[in-house]
């Protein structure tokens, strides 16, 4: 059985303590219970940064999970899927969205460095920027630009973008976490 327990925003130390308390309470009921904790990356001097060899305590190598959605082609496929779901003919209204998405990523200087793939890109910018704000929350975020484009009302979300990703676009950090989770479950 799988049960996600959302820690909410706070310091990593507070969130870890909250998770420990929750886990210890559940462990009294289900002694064989296993767990994995996953934090966003934090480079603050007093931040709890788990060692990379720990199985139960994990940390993204990027500021937040949204930073793993910085894949322009996945955004394009998500928009295309939404247009098709809304009954739009293939490709008829897609080109303006492709230009918008390409322009957004180029304008933010979020393109792949030479010799990199989305699976292995390690450029520091992808770890530092706040993808949550940049892609979804800011007034001029890509999400809002797509949603407001020419009153088309195209709505995509994190799940539709992640679902539109191809295997070679899913960063190795994500794969490593799920491999680690599988090891914990099977141990």
C-alpha positions, 0 to 999 in steps of 0.5 A: 500500500502506498500513502503520500503524506504531504509535509507542506512548506516549512524548514526541512528540519521541521518537515523531517520532524513532522514526518518522523512523528507521523511515521513513528505513530503509524509504525506502532500500528503497522510495524513493517511500514517503510518510508521515503522522504523527498525534499526540494533542493535547498542551498541555504546555509542551515538547510538539512541536505541529506547525504546522497547514499541515504535511501529513506531521506531524498532530495531533488537536485533542483529547487523544486519538482516543477524544475523537472518540467522545463522541457519545451517539447513536453509543453507542446505535446500537452497543448496539442493533446488539449487542443485535440481533446477540445475538438481542434483539427490536427495542427490547425491552432498548434503553431502559435502555441509552439512559437509561444513556448519556444519563445518563452524558453528561449527568452528565459535562456532555458535551452539545452546546452550543447551535448546535453539531453533533458535526461542528463542536463546538469546546467546550474540554472536548472537547479537555481531558478524557481520553476514553480513561479516561472512556469505556473505562478507568476503573472507572466508564467508560461502556464498563464500565457498559454491559458490566456493566448487569444482567448483560446482557453487552453488549460494544461497542468503539471500532470498533463505536462509530465504525462506528455514527457517521453522517457528520454526527457525524464531527468535521471534525478526522477528516475533515481528517486523512483529506483530508490523507492523501488529498492525500499519497497522491495527490501 
